[in-house]
Amino acid sequence: MDRISTQVGELHKAPVLAVWMEQLPWNKGKVKGKKVGHAIIAYGYDKLAGTITVYDPWKPTGGSHTVKAATLAKVLQPGGNMYYISKS
């Protein structure tokens, strides 16, 4: 939560999160395989509720989703990877 609130709230960035696709709550039972790499974008949060709002680009279940920070932490790829896309 601290990393997301800093990136989104203070730095006004929307980090790309590396997650395991089949473990996302909205994809359970809809994706075959284990450790299927996927990327979603974090763009909002509610510290009091302990939630993070993300955008998932995968068409079948994609769109905006609000998920508990603890749940999201469990589906991050090793190291809790966050990436940024920027112009150089």
Buried (B, 14 or more C-beta within 10 A) or exposed (E): BEBBBEBBEEEEBBBBBBBBBBBBEBBEEEBEEEEBEBBBBBBBBEEEEEBBBBBBEBEEBEEEBEBBBEBBEEBBBEEEEBEEEEEE
